[in-house]
């Protein structure tokens, strides 16, 4: 019997665990969970008949939800219903999804921006540890030693640095990841990296090199825009498309996974506006990410304007949802030095050069590609 995608709107957040259990017992496939107020799952008619009269659901639908029904729902449901309606609308399915897509084009296509080099080590975690080890107070003090040095290694220098690290550390895996982390850092770090002993790196590589993509995983999707209307903002059309495409990417991963993995994603939708001017295509994300974290509120938990807050937010989601893992997806029109990259438990999607030349309609593929780096 044919399965179709349905939205299951709950009567309250308190029903979420019972609602999941009900769907699992009839064999429905849970794809995504939204703010613990609604689930999206694939189910056939027999499965729907079996749970139609359940007390846990306010509404079960495979179609668009009408204006009269929306008016009867509390406001906390409205943004979820808006996402569902757009994702299943004629406009999205007939126009947006049929616009140019890069299927079959290689990631290193010359007309597309190069992907950021992936490393298990995030520069935001490595930099403070290096400075602490060298007993240098700030990155500015370290940068003074590299005054006038060019911003990035060229290909020959990069290959040579990785080879020297491989020889020194006698560990090609460590050398691979360290060199790719350094590529994203200021040149001042390249000059001192060979002074650091291999014992320094042991703790950084002590965590499991990858997570298992199974069970329920929490995802905080954080849209970061300017408070000033003249600053970086998405249009309503861009916002709708981004929300739909990101969820398409997550749901595609669920549908491609083996049933034994019992994979699903529980989403915490966040939207913040910050009093920060736009940067340049060379700017690191910290100039907008840290202020954004200061605006975040998850179930009453608030966060400081620093990198460590991202890990705190992830852990709060993981514990609250009893998830296997938790990641954060930042989505922003702010100028950033890469259009898409993952590391440190977060994925960043930035509208740099029209999403790296791929266009907004490839965000589902980009999301799935980058998030898999974390697993």
C-alpha positions in Angstrom: 0.0 0.0 0.0 1.3 3.4 -1.0 2.8 5.6 1.8 2.3 9.4 1.7 3.8 12.2 3.7 1.5 13.5 6.4 1.7 16.2 9.1 0.6 15.2 12.6 -0.2 18.3 14.7 -0.2 17.5 18.4 -2.6 18.8 21.0 0.4 19.8 23.2 4.2 19.4 23.6 3.5 17.0 26.4 2.1 14.5 23.9 5.3 14.2 21.9 6.6 10.9 23.3 3.2 9.2 23.1 2.7 10.5 19.6 6.0 9.1 18.5 5.3 5.8 20.1 1.9 5.6 18.4 3.3 6.2 15.0 6.1 3.8 15.5 3.7 1.1 16.7 1.7 1.2 13.5 4.9 1.2 11.4 4.8 4.8 10.1 8.2 6.3 9.3 8.9 9.5 11.2 10.9 12.0 9.2 11.1 15.3 11.1 9.7 16.7 14.3 9.0 20.4 14.6 9.3 22.3 17.9 7.8 19.2 19.5 4.4 20.4 18.2 4.1 18.5 15.0 5.6 15.4 13.3 6.0 14.7 9.6 5.9 11.0 8.8 5.2 8.7 5.9 2.2 6.4 6.5 -0.3 4.5 4.4 -4.1 4.6 4.7 -4.3 1.6 7.0 -1.8 3.1 9.4 -3.7 6.4 9.3 -7.0 4.6 10.0 -5.4 2.9 13.0 -4.5 6.2 14.7 -7.1 8.6 13.3 -9.0 8.8 16.6 -5.9 9.1 18.8 -6.2 11.7 21.6 -2.7 12.9 20.9 -3.4 14.6 17.6 -5.3 17.8 16.9 -5.0 17.3 13.1 -3.6 14.8 10.6 -3.3 15.9 7.0 -1.5 15.1 3.8 -2.9 18.3 2.1 -2.5 22.0 2.6 -4.1 23.3 5.8 -6.7 25.9 5.1 -7.0 29.4 6.6 -10.1 28.6 8.7 -8.3 25.7 10.3 -5.2 27.8 10.9 -7.2 30.4 12.7 -8.4 27.8 15.2 -4.8 26.8 16.1 -2.8 28.7 18.7 -0.1 31.0 17.3 2.7 28.6 18.3 1.6 26.3 15.5 1.4 28.9 12.8 5.0 29.0 11.6 5.1 25.2 11.4 1.8 25.2 9.3 3.2 27.9 7.1 6.3 25.8 6.4 4.1 22.7 5.7 1.8 24.6 3.3 4.7 26.2 1.4 6.6 22.9 1.2 3.6 21.2 -0.3 2.4 24.1 -2.5 2.1 24.2 -6.2 4.5 27.1 -6.3 7.2 25.2 -4.5 6.7 21.8 -6.2 6.2 23.1 -9.8 8.3 26.2 -10.0 11.0 26.2 -7.4 11.9 22.5 -7.6 12.0 22.7 -11.4 14.3 25.7 -11.5 17.9 25.1 -12.3 19.5 22.3 -10.2 23.1 21.1 -10.3 22.4 17.4 -10.4 25.3 15.7 -12.0 27.7 18.6 -11.6 30.8 17.8 -9.5 31.5 19.6 -6.3 34.8 20.9 -7.6 33.2 22.4 -10.8 35.2 25.4 -12.0 32.0 27.5 -12.1 31.2 26.8 -8.4 33.0 28.0 -5.3 35.3 25.3 -3.8 34.0 23.5 -0.8 35.7 24.4 2.5 38.2 21.8 3.5 36.7 19.5 6.2 38.5 18.6 9.4 37.5 16.8 12.5 39.0 19.8 14.4 37.2 23.1 14.3 39.4 26.2 14.3 37.3 27.7 17.1 38.3 24.9 19.4 41.9 24.7 18.3 42.9 28.4 18.5 42.4 29.0 22.2 44.2 25.8 23.1 47.2 26.8 21.0 47.3 30.2 22.5 47.0 28.8 26.0 49.8 26.3 25.3 52.1 29.0 24.0 51.1 31.3 26.9 50.1 34.0 24.4 47.3 36.2 25.7 45.5 36.9 22.5 45.4 36.0 18.8 46.3 39.7 18.0 49.7 39.1 19.8 50.3 36.1 17.7 49.3 37.9 14.5 51.9 40.6 15.0 54.6 38.0 14.3 53.1 37.4 10.9 52.7 41.0 9.7 52.6 41.3 6.0 52.2 37.6 5.4 49.6 36.6 2.7 46.3 35.4 3.9 46.2 31.8 2.5 48.7 29.1 1.7 49.0 28.3 -1.9 48.7 24.6 -3.1 52.5 23.9 -2.9 52.9 25.4 0.6 49.8 23.5 1.8 51.2 20.1 0.5 54.6 20.8 2.0 53.1 21.7 5.4 51.0 18.6 5.5 54.0 16.5 4.6 56.1 18.1 7.4 53.3 17.4 9.9 53.0 13.8 8.7 56.8 13.3 9.3 56.8 15.0 12.6 53.7 13.4 14.1 54.1 10.0 12.4 50.3 10.0 12.1 49.0 10.8 8.6 45.4 11.1 9.9 46.3 13.8 12.4 48.4 15.6 9.8 45.5 15.5 7.3 43.0 17.1 9.8 45.5 19.5 11.4 46.6 20.9 8.0 43.0 21.5 6.9 42.2 23.2 10.1 45.2 25.5 9.7 44.0 26.4 6.2 41.1 28.2 7.8 43.2 30.0 10.3 45.5 33.1 10.2 49.0 32.5 8.7 50.5 33.3 12.2 49.5 29.8 13.3 51.3 28.2 10.3 54.7 29.5 11.6 54.4 28.0 15.0 52.5 24.8 14.4 55.6 22.6 14.1 56.8 23.7 17.5 53.8 22.0 19.1 54.4 18.5 20.3 52.3 15.5 19.4 51.1 15.2 23.0 49.2 18.4 22.5 47.0 16.9 19.8 46.2 13.7 21.7 43.3 15.3 23.7 41.9 17.0 20.6 41.6 13.7 18.8 40.4 11.7 21.8 36.7 12.0 21.0 35.1 9.5 18.6 36.0 10.5 15.0 32.4 10.2 13.9 28.9 9.8 15.2 26.5 7.1 14.2 23.7 8.4 12.1 20.9 6.7 13.8 18.1 7.2 16.3 16.6 10.7 16.9 18.9 13.6 16.3 18.2 17.2 17.4 18.7 20.0 14.9 18.6 23.7 15.8 17.9 25.6 12.6 19.0 29.2 13.4 18.2 32.0 10.9 20.4 35.0 11.6 19.5 38.4 10.0 20.0 42.1 10.6 17.8 44.0 12.9 18.2 47.0 10.6 15.9 46.6 7.6 18.7 48.0 5.4 21.0 45.2 6.6 21.4 41.6 5.4 18.0 40.0 5.3 16.3 37.2 3.4 13.1 38.0 1.4 10.0 36.1 2.4 10.4 34.0 -0.7 14.0 33.1 0.1 13.1 32.3 3.7 10.3 30.0 2.6 12.5 28.2 0.1 15.4 27.8 2.5 13.1 26.3 5.2 11.7 23.9 2.7 15.0 22.9 1.1 16.8 22.3 4.4 14.0 20.0 5.6 14.0 18.3 2.2 17.7 17.5 2.8 17.1 16.2 6.3 14.1 14.1 5.2 16.1 12.7 2.2 18.7 11.4 4.7 16.0 9.7 6.7 14.5 8.1 3.6 17.9 6.8 2.4 18.8 5.3 5.8 18.1 1.6 6.7 15.0 1.0 8.7 17.1 -0.5 11.5 18.7 3.0 12.0 15.3 4.4 13.1 16.6 7.8 12.0 14.7 11.0 12.5 15.4 14.7 13.2 13.7 16.8 15.8 13.9 20.5 14.8 14.1 23.6 16.9 13.3 26.5 14.7 15.0 29.8 15.7 15.1 33.2 14.1 17.1 36.1 15.5 17.9 39.6 14.3 21.1 41.3 15.4 22.5 44.8 15.5 25.6 44.0 13.4 26.7 45.5 10.1 27.6 43.3 7.2 31.1 42.0 6.8 33.0 40.9 3.7 33.6 37.6 1.8 36.7 37.2 3.9 34.9 37.6 7.3 34.7 34.6 9.7 31.3 33.8 11.0 32.1 34.8 14.6 31.1 38.4 13.9 27.5 37.5 13.4 27.3 34.0 15.1 28.3 35.2 18.6 25.8 38.0 18.7 23.2 35.6 17.4 23.9 33.1 20.2 23.3 36.0 22.7 19.7 36.3 21.3 18.9 32.7 21.4 16.3 31.2 23.9 15.7 27.4 24.0 13.2 26.4 26.6 14.2 29.3 28.9 17.9 28.7 28.4 19.9 31.7 27.2 23.4 31.8 26.0 26.5 34.0 26.0 28.0 35.6 22.9 30.8 33.1 22.4 31.7 29.9 20.5 31.2 27.8 23.7 27.5 28.7 23.6 27.0 26.6 20.5 28.0 23.5 22.4 25.8 24.5 25.3 22.8 24.9 23.0 23.4 21.6 21.4 23.6 19.8 24.7 20.4 21.5 25.9 18.6 20.2 22.8 20.1 16.7 23.1 19.1 16.4 26.8 15.7 17.9 26.4 14.8 15.6 23.4 16.8 12.6 24.7 18.5 12.6 21.3 21.5 10.6 20.2 23.2 13.8 19.0 22.5 17.4 18.4 23.7 19.8 15.7 23.1 23.5 14.9 22.5 24.8 11.3 23.1 28.5 11.0 21.5 30.1 8.0 22.4 33.7 7.1 22.6 36.3 4.4 25.6 37.9 6.2 28.8 38.0 4.2 31.0 35.0 5.3 34.3 33.5 4.1 32.6 30.2 2.9 29.1 29.5 1.6 28.8 26.1 3.4 30.9 24.1 5.9 30.5 21.9 8.9 32.6 21.2 12.0 32.4 21.5 15.8 28.8 20.2 15.8 27.5 23.0 13.6 26.7 23.5 9.9 26.8 27.0 8.4 24.9 28.0 5.3 25.7 31.5 4.1 24.5 33.3 1.0 28.0 33.9 -0.4 28.1 34.3 -4.2 24.6 32.9 -4.6 25.3 29.9 -2.3 28.7 29.2 -3.8 27.3 29.4 -7.3 24.9 26.5 -6.7 21.8 28.6 -6.1 19.2 28.4 -3.4 17.5 25.3 -4.9 20.6 23.2 -4.1 20.3 23.9 -0.4 18.8 20.4 0.2 21.8 18.7 -1.4 24.3 21.1 0.3 22.6 20.5 3.7 22.8 16.7 3.4 26.4 16.8 2.1 27.7 19.1 4.8 25.8 17.5 7.7 27.2 14.1 6.8 30.6 15.5 7.6 29.5 15.5 11.2 28.6 11.8 11.2 
